[in-house]
Amino acid sequence: MTNPKGIIFAADILEKKNLLAVIKEVSRHVDMIKIGNLVLYEHGWKIIEEVKEITQLPVLADLKIMDIPDIAEQAAKSAKAAGADSIMVCGPTGWDTIDACLTQYENKNIFIFTEFTHCTGLIDSNMADEYIDIAVVRGCGIQIPGTKGERITQVRERVGNDICIICCGVGSQYSCDSKIIKTKFGHAIAAGADFEIIGRAIYKPPVNQTPQEIAKLAQESILREIVKKGTFPISTKTISNV
């Protein structure tokens, strides 16, 4: 099986009016909205409901759950009650915590966080491989840094085509010296990912461009890579809105 390909918009915008406006603006060019902890801390669980009032897109609650099984299960339960369609769980928590989250969500709706994008993160590839093995056995999705193309390819070869790989840090990502690393749209999918997580590059566009224009550009770039690789199926949104 080959998973659909597309864009997850990382809506890391704290000001609510702007957050909802940008989500509405780019929705026709993306496939999922990712709501992270900063936005949840600022606005509470209700923000998920407000996002779903303006878009029909699924919402990924990027909780990065990193706790014992009982607490993790309660967090997953709260996310589900708030309307989140999927969640992110940290791989280092291990089997029991991931299994606890699986009592609330189907395996395909849980993504396992495996590595950081910044250079001083203390999860190495050997550790990450252990988390990936758990994801494969349980049938969960996997997060891989979009800044590490060779790593994406290695993981795809390791897990086969059934596991959904999502890649963060695409477009713009801060490096350890506070400079912004630019990763081309479509780069992660060309390397083997299913979805590229794009945030800052869309909601902080260059002067004289809009978030919608950048989202459309990203969508077109991804479509070119998909066609080039002959990797199908494509997200229906990716086909219809370019």
Phi, psi and omega in degrees: 000140175247129181285153172300158179243150178172205187239135168253120181273117177276098187273068183271060183242119187281325181286119191300314183301316179292319178306306183292324180295316181291319177302313179298320183295321187261356189304325182288351182248359181234169188246344180202152176251126177258121177253118184265180185297323181301316179292321179293321177297323184285321190239352180079177183300332185300337182298331178296316177299319180294323176296318183287346175285339183250355179211149177270004184286149174292154181244127173262117176274105183276072183283337188046057183302125183221075186204178178291161186307315184298315180293320180298318179297319179295321178295316178296320179297318179295319179298317180295317179297330180281349178106004179293133182277336179207166182222163175249132180235139181283130181303322182300344178292336175085186188303311189296318180292318179296319177296324178297320178291331179290348173287343183252331184230148171294155185302322183292347181258011173243129177248132182265120176286126185244328184209155174272159176272336183276154193287341182262007176300141189263013174264114178268176186294328179293318176295315181300325179299327177295319180292323178297320179298320177298315180300319181295314181297320182272351179077023179274164173282169184228138171262132176229141177301129179287351179274357184239080185301317181296323179294319178301314180297317179300316182292319178300317178296327181287320189260347184079192187267351185283333184273131179279125178251124175245142187236123181267167175080016181278140179097286179220131180212133179289136176269180183292339178263020177067014173269156182269125175272130178260122175245128185295140173300137180090347183298314183291320178293323176299329181277347177131001180284164174261319180227140174259129176270116183237126181234277186306321182299333179270309187277351171236069185288164174299160177304140179074012173233158182249160175306320180297319180296319179291319178298319178294319177299317178297317179299315180295321179296318179294318179300319179299318180293322179296313180295320180298319181277343186068033182264111182231162005281156175264147173306135179301329178293321180297323179288314194280338189252001178272000000 
